Amino acid sequence: MPKVIESECVACGACSDACPSGAITIGDIAVIDASVCTECGACIDECPAGAIE
């Protein structure tokens, strides 16, 4: 499952917008719901800060 690097996340929402399953919510940082994530990698490709691995 993708992991958010908290110190690099700028909470821009690009990953949430790209997530086809709606597994990501944005607060102070992006939070990925493991029970909903399909591990497609769309969030990794869209993160402009490189905060998801």
C-alpha positions, 0 to 999 in steps of 0.5 A, spaced: 500 500 500 502 507 498 505 510 504 505 518 505 511 521 507 508 526 512 514 531 512 513 532 505 506 532 504 503 539 502 496 537 502 494 539 495 489 534 494 492 532 487 492 524 490 485 525 492 483 527 486 487 522 482 484 516 487 479 512 483 477 508 489 476 515 494 481 512 499 484 518 500 482 524 505 486 531 505 487 534 512 493 537 515 496 531 510 493 526 506 491 520 509 490 513 505 484 508 508 488 501 507 481 498 507 479 502 501 485 502 497 486 498 491 494 499 490 493 502 483 499 507 484 495 513 481 496 517 487 504 516 487 504 518 479 500 525 481 503 527 487 507 533 485 511 533 492 513 526 491 510 525 498 507 518 496 511 512 496 
